Amino acid sequence: MKKLSLLISLLALSVMLAACQDAKEGETANHNAAETEETGVQETDVQETDVQESGTITIEGLGDHYHTGDTIELSAVLSENVDYDHWHWYIKESDQTEWEAASGQEGDTFTGEATTDGLEIKATLYDGNHEVYAESEPVTIVIDDHHGHDEESKNINAGIFEDEQVKDRELSDWEGDWQSVYPYLLAGDLDEVFEHKAEEGDMTAEEYKEYYTTGYETDVERIIIENGNVTFFRDGKESSGDYEYDGYEILTYEAGNRGVRFIYKLVDENADMPQYIQFSDHLIFPTDSHHYHLYWGDDREALLEEVTNWPTYYPSDLDAEDIVRDQLAH
């Protein structure tokens, strides 16, 4: 009997212990579920929180190219209005891996001298905690002196050279899409150039403008040269023809300096295109041209006598500011 009572007591105790264990596990499960639910809410809050993105900085004022010694003037423009005004500009040469702070450049403008081809420049805006708020993409300074800075190049550009230095040139030296500068003159965009010439020359700004008006005047506002083919654009209409090399002529001007006309002759019959075109760009041997004077007509010899009207062309992707910068450097 005692054994039976003991057995019943043990069974009852086992049932109680099992019930307690189930209750504890249930509480633990409920607690974990609550934690999971709470964590899920927190994660959802993080995912739905909008992250404040900084603005975008655009650098304006970059020239197509510069000449050695030109002034570089850049402006950093932020896409949104903020109260921060703590700027730094950084520079890096092509052979460097680390950026350096540009000395004295702590506003939203950068001013410097063009001395290093390939120099990269970027602008950075900091917030009140001196943390980076926004940073621009780097821009690259391209220096192209066209005629060079050595003594020989300067002399050639000034029209001082020996006959033996002149070499034949392919039409590909002038390949590209070109625009006349005449419309810029008419719009007054080149007045700064004439004023600059008057400061150093023997004519007034008005006289220089009149002189260049005669020189630049043309109805061919655009020219495309590609694979030996030349296309003229007049009043929205275009005409084209293939040209082949017809030699060069060395000219001596009244002032005593000299120039070279590189001549090309029309291959096919086309009444809308001149029989001859003659290039003059202050260069005397094969090299890519950066701007040029062009003469055209049907009489090869008569064209060589033309020295007052010399329509002038620059790459079509340049704007007025680029052209003024280039002309001020010459």
Backbone torsions as a table, in degrees:
resi	resn	phi	psi	omega
1	MET	NA	-42.6	178.6
2	LYS	-63.3	-37.9	179.4
3	LYS	-64.7	-38.7	179.8
4	LEU	-65.0	-42.2	179.6
5	SER	-63.6	-40.0	179.7
6	LEU	-64.7	-39.7	179.9
7	LEU	-64.4	-42.0	179.7
8	ILE	-64.2	-39.9	-179.9
9	SER	-63.5	-41.6	179.4
10	LEU	-64.7	-40.0	178.4
11	LEU	-64.0	-41.9	-180.0
12	ALA	-63.9	-40.9	179.5
13	LEU	-63.9	-39.4	179.4
14	SER	-63.4	-41.8	179.2
15	VAL	-62.7	-42.3	-179.4
16	MET	-64.5	-43.6	179.4
17	LEU	-63.1	-40.8	179.3
18	ALA	-63.8	-40.6	179.7
19	ALA	-64.2	-42.0	179.0
20	CYS	-63.0	-41.6	-179.9
21	GLN	-63.2	-42.9	178.9
22	ASP	-62.4	-40.8	-179.5
23	ALA	-64.5	-41.5	-179.6
24	LYS	-65.0	-43.3	179.2
25	GLU	-64.0	-36.5	178.3
26	GLY	-64.4	-42.1	178.2
27	GLU	-63.4	-42.1	179.4
28	THR	-62.3	-42.9	179.9
29	ALA	-63.1	-43.9	179.5
30	ASN	-63.4	-39.8	179.8
31	HIS	-64.8	-43.5	178.7
32	ASN	-64.2	-39.9	179.3
33	ALA	-62.9	-41.1	179.2
34	ALA	-63.3	-41.9	178.8
35	GLU	-63.6	-42.1	179.7
36	THR	-62.1	-42.9	-179.6
37	GLU	-63.9	-42.6	179.9
38	GLU	-64.9	-43.5	178.4
39	THR	-61.3	-39.9	179.1
40	GLY	-61.1	-40.1	178.4
41	VAL	-64.2	-42.9	-179.8
42	GLN	-63.3	-42.5	179.5
43	GLU	-63.3	-39.9	178.5
44	THR	-62.6	-40.0	178.9
45	ASP	-61.2	-41.5	-179.7
46	VAL	-64.6	-42.5	-177.5
47	GLN	-67.0	-32.0	-175.4
48	GLU	-89.7	-10.0	-179.9
49	THR	-70.6	127.5	179.0
50	ASP	-74.0	127.6	177.1
51	VAL	-87.6	124.1	-178.6
52	GLN	-72.7	113.6	179.6
53	GLU	-90.5	144.7	178.4
54	SER	-75.2	165.3	-179.4
55	GLY	-76.2	177.9	179.8
56	THR	-107.8	134.7	178.4
57	ILE	-101.9	128.1	174.8
58	THR	-114.4	133.2	177.6
59	ILE	-94.7	123.9	-179.8
60	GLU	-112.7	158.1	176.7
61	GLY	97.1	0.5	-178.6
62	LEU	-68.9	128.8	178.0
63	GLY	-81.3	155.3	176.0
64	ASP	-58.9	-40.5	172.9
65	HIS	-160.1	166.5	179.1
66	TYR	-128.6	160.3	171.1
67	HIS	-103.2	153.8	-179.9
68	THR	-55.0	125.9	-179.6
69	GLY	95.9	-10.1	176.9
70	ASP	-62.4	156.7	175.3
71	THR	-89.0	128.6	175.9
72	ILE	-95.3	123.6	178.4
73	GLU	-128.2	111.6	-177.6
74	LEU	-121.4	152.6	176.7
75	SER	-129.0	137.0	176.2
76	ALA	-97.0	122.5	-176.9
77	VAL	-116.9	119.7	179.8
78	LEU	-88.5	143.2	-174.9
79	SER	-74.2	-10.9	-179.9
80	GLU	-141.6	161.6	179.9
81	ASN	-88.2	124.6	176.7
82	VAL	-135.6	166.8	-179.2
83	ASP	-86.1	-6.1	-177.5
84	TYR	-75.0	139.9	177.5
85	ASP	-140.0	22.8	-178.8
86	HIS	-95.2	97.1	-175.7
87	TRP	-106.9	149.9	168.2
88	HIS	-138.3	143.8	174.1
89	TRP	-111.0	141.6	-178.7
90	TYR	-125.0	145.9	-178.8
91	ILE	-128.0	154.1	178.0
92	LYS	-153.1	125.3	176.7
93	GLU	-79.3	162.1	-172.3
94	SER	-61.8	-26.3	-178.7
95	ASP	-97.4	9.2	179.5
96	GLN	-104.6	155.0	177.4
97	THR	-109.7	-21.0	-177.8
98	GLU	-107.7	143.6	176.4
99	TRP	-80.6	146.0	176.5
100	GLU	-121.0	142.0	176.4
101	ALA	-68.8	131.8	178.9
102	ALA	-78.4	120.6	-175.5
103	SER	-62.0	132.1	175.0
104	GLY	77.3	3.8	-177.9
105	GLN	-106.3	85.0	-174.2
106	GLU	-124.5	18.1	174.7
107	GLY	-115.9	-166.7	180.0
108	ASP	-88.3	10.4	175.3
109	THR	-125.7	150.1	178.6
110	PHE	-123.1	130.7	176.4
111	THR	-130.9	128.4	-180.0
112	GLY	-158.8	178.0	-179.7
113	GLU	-104.7	137.2	179.5
114	ALA	-76.5	105.0	-180.0
115	THR	-128.5	-19.4	-174.0
116	THR	-125.6	115.5	177.0
117	ASP	-71.0	136.1	179.2
118	GLY	86.1	4.9	179.4
119	LEU	-64.7	129.8	176.6
120	GLU	-98.2	142.7	-178.6
121	ILE	-135.6	137.2	174.8
122	LYS	-140.5	157.2	-179.3
123	ALA	-115.8	140.9	179.8
124	THR	-130.5	134.0	177.1
125	LEU	-110.5	131.2	-179.3
126	TYR	-107.3	150.0	177.8
127	ASP	-87.3	-170.6	-176.7
128	GLY	-65.9	-18.9	178.5
129	ASN	-98.7	13.4	-177.3
130	HIS	59.5	32.6	171.4
131	GLU	-98.4	147.7	-179.6
132	VAL	-64.4	120.8	177.7
133	TYR	-92.4	-41.5	179.1
134	ALA	-157.5	153.0	-179.4
135	GLU	-143.3	138.6	-178.4
136	SER	-82.1	163.6	167.1
137	GLU	-73.9	145.3	179.9
138	PRO	-66.1	147.7	170.0
139	VAL	-113.7	154.8	-175.5
140	THR	-115.9	132.1	177.8
141	ILE	-86.9	121.5	178.3
142	VAL	-106.8	122.1	177.3
143	ILE	-106.4	122.2	179.5
144	ASP	-136.7	105.6	-177.0
145	ASP	-87.6	6.1	175.4
146	HIS	58.1	-75.4	-172.9
147	HIS	-93.3	-0.3	178.2
148	GLY	83.7	167.0	-178.0
149	HIS	-114.0	-1.1	178.2
150	ASP	-76.6	165.2	-174.1
151	GLU	-61.6	-41.6	-179.3
152	GLU	-62.9	-44.4	-179.6
153	SER	-63.4	-40.8	178.5
154	LYS	-62.9	-41.0	179.5
155	ASN	-65.2	-42.8	179.5
156	ILE	-61.8	-43.6	179.3
157	ASN	-62.4	-31.4	179.3
158	ALA	-85.0	-1.0	178.6
159	GLY	86.5	25.7	178.5
160	ILE	-116.8	109.3	-177.6
161	PHE	-163.2	166.6	177.1
162	GLU	-96.6	151.3	179.9
163	ASP	-55.6	-36.3	-176.2
164	GLU	-66.4	-17.9	-179.7
165	GLN	-78.2	-19.1	-176.1
166	VAL	-78.5	131.8	-179.7
167	LYS	-128.6	152.8	177.5
168	ASP	-61.0	150.6	-179.8
169	ARG	-133.2	145.6	177.2
170	GLU	-85.1	155.4	178.0
171	LEU	-61.9	-22.3	179.9
172	SER	-63.7	-17.3	176.2
173	ASP	-61.8	-22.7	-178.8
174	TRP	-113.5	16.0	-178.3
175	GLU	-65.0	139.1	178.5
176	GLY	145.9	-172.6	179.0
177	ASP	-109.7	120.3	-170.1
178	TRP	-123.6	148.3	178.2
179	GLN	-122.6	146.5	175.9
180	SER	-74.2	145.2	176.3
181	VAL	-88.7	-5.9	-177.4
182	TYR	-57.2	-44.4	178.0
183	PRO	-59.9	-33.4	178.3
184	TYR	-67.4	-37.8	176.9
185	LEU	-62.9	-46.4	-178.8
186	LEU	-62.9	-31.9	-178.6
187	ALA	-80.7	-6.7	-180.0
188	GLY	87.4	4.5	-177.5
189	ASP	-67.5	-23.3	-176.7
190	LEU	-97.2	6.0	-178.7
191	ASP	-58.5	-35.5	178.4
192	GLU	-60.6	-36.5	179.3
193	VAL	-65.9	-43.9	-178.5
194	PHE	-67.3	-36.1	176.9
195	GLU	-65.6	-38.5	178.1
196	HIS	-66.0	-41.6	178.6
197	LYS	-63.7	-36.9	-178.9
198	ALA	-65.6	-29.4	179.6
199	GLU	-67.7	-27.2	-176.3
200	GLU	-114.6	-15.0	-175.2
201	GLY	-100.1	-166.4	-176.6
202	ASP	-111.9	17.8	176.0
203	MET	-128.5	162.7	175.7
204	THR	-80.0	167.5	178.5
205	ALA	-60.7	-38.2	179.2
206	GLU	-65.5	-39.2	179.2
207	GLU	-68.3	-38.5	176.7
208	TYR	-64.1	-40.6	-179.8
209	LYS	-64.0	-40.3	178.2
210	GLU	-64.1	-41.9	179.4
211	TYR	-61.5	-45.9	-178.7
212	TYR	-75.6	-25.3	174.9
213	THR	-62.5	-43.3	176.4
214	THR	-65.1	-40.2	-177.8
215	GLY	-69.8	-43.1	-173.9
216	TYR	-83.3	-16.4	-171.8
217	GLU	-54.9	130.7	178.9
218	THR	-167.5	156.4	173.4
219	ASP	-104.4	2.5	176.1
220	VAL	-96.0	99.4	-172.8
221	GLU	-84.5	-15.3	-177.5
222	ARG	-152.2	145.7	178.4
223	ILE	-137.0	134.8	173.3
224	ILE	-118.7	128.0	179.0
225	ILE	-120.3	123.1	-176.6
226	GLU	-155.4	125.3	175.8
227	ASN	51.6	44.8	177.7
228	GLY	80.5	-0.1	179.9
229	ASN	-105.0	137.4	-179.6
230	VAL	-119.8	128.6	179.8
231	THR	-119.4	125.8	175.7
232	PHE	-98.8	141.6	175.3
233	PHE	-117.5	120.6	177.5
234	ARG	-128.7	120.9	177.4
235	ASP	49.6	41.1	178.1
236	GLY	82.5	-6.9	178.8
237	LYS	-101.7	146.2	-178.2
238	GLU	-124.2	148.3	174.6
239	SER	-142.4	149.8	-174.7
240	SER	-146.5	163.6	177.9
241	GLY	-162.5	159.0	177.3
242	ASP	-91.6	139.7	-177.6
243	TYR	-126.5	148.9	176.9
244	GLU	-125.3	155.3	-175.4
245	TYR	-65.9	137.1	-178.8
246	ASP	-130.4	28.7	175.3
247	GLY	88.7	-173.7	178.6
248	TYR	-134.4	161.2	177.0
249	GLU	-131.6	134.9	177.1
250	ILE	-96.5	124.9	-177.5
251	LEU	-111.8	144.8	174.2
252	THR	-113.6	125.2	-175.4
253	TYR	-93.6	168.3	-177.8
254	GLU	-58.7	-33.7	-178.1
255	ALA	-72.8	-9.9	178.8
256	GLY	101.7	-18.3	177.0
257	ASN	-80.1	169.8	-175.2
258	ARG	-128.2	164.2	177.8
259	GLY	-147.1	167.0	-179.6
260	VAL	-125.2	132.0	172.4
261	ARG	-103.5	121.9	174.5
262	PHE	-97.5	122.9	-165.1
263	ILE	-112.1	140.2	178.4
264	TYR	-133.2	141.0	-174.5
265	LYS	-112.1	140.8	179.3
266	LEU	-64.7	130.8	-177.7
267	VAL	-85.8	-47.3	-176.7
268	ASP	-100.6	166.8	178.7
269	GLU	-82.7	121.8	178.3
270	ASN	-154.6	108.5	-175.5
271	ALA	-65.8	-18.9	-178.0
272	ASP	-86.8	-7.0	-179.1
273	MET	-118.2	146.2	-179.6
274	PRO	-69.9	153.0	178.2
275	GLN	-69.0	-29.8	-177.8
276	TYR	-135.0	143.7	168.2
277	ILE	-128.1	141.2	-176.8
278	GLN	-129.5	126.0	-178.6
279	PHE	-100.4	141.0	171.0
280	SER	-138.7	119.5	-177.2
281	ASP	-138.1	21.1	178.3
282	HIS	67.5	14.4	175.9
283	LEU	-116.7	152.1	-173.3
284	ILE	-128.8	5.0	177.1
285	PHE	-148.1	168.9	-173.0
286	PRO	-55.9	122.6	173.8
287	THR	-172.4	152.7	179.4
288	ASP	-66.1	135.0	-179.8
289	SER	-87.0	149.2	179.3
290	HIS	-110.9	-20.3	167.9
291	HIS	-164.9	161.1	-176.6
292	TYR	-157.9	160.9	170.1
293	HIS	-101.0	139.0	-177.6
294	LEU	-126.6	133.5	176.1
295	TYR	-117.0	140.8	178.7
296	TRP	-147.3	152.0	-179.7
297	GLY	169.9	-175.4	-176.3
298	ASP	-100.8	-6.9	-178.9
299	ASP	-114.8	108.9	-175.5
300	ARG	-59.2	-47.0	-175.9
301	GLU	-71.8	-39.0	-179.7
302	ALA	-63.5	-34.8	179.3
303	LEU	-62.5	-32.5	-178.9
304	LEU	-67.4	-19.3	179.2
305	GLU	-85.6	-13.4	-178.1
306	GLU	-77.7	116.6	-178.9
307	VAL	-133.6	5.8	-178.8
308	THR	-108.1	-26.7	178.3
309	ASN	-116.0	113.9	-176.2
310	TRP	-137.7	76.9	178.2
311	PRO	-47.0	134.1	-170.9
312	THR	-120.1	138.3	-172.4
313	TYR	-129.9	137.7	176.3
314	TYR	-122.0	160.7	177.3
315	PRO	-53.5	139.9	-175.2
316	SER	-67.7	-17.1	-179.3
317	ASP	-86.2	1.2	176.3
318	LEU	-87.9	146.1	174.9
319	ASP	-103.9	-176.7	-176.3
320	ALA	-58.7	-41.5	-178.9
321	GLU	-62.3	-41.3	179.2
322	ASP	-63.2	-43.3	-177.7
323	ILE	-67.6	-41.8	177.9
324	VAL	-61.3	-44.2	179.8
325	ARG	-59.4	-42.4	-179.2
326	ASP	-66.0	-43.1	-177.5
327	GLN	-71.0	-32.6	177.7
328	LEU	-67.0	-23.5	-178.5
329	ALA	-82.8	-7.0	-178.0
330	HIS	-111.3	NA	NA
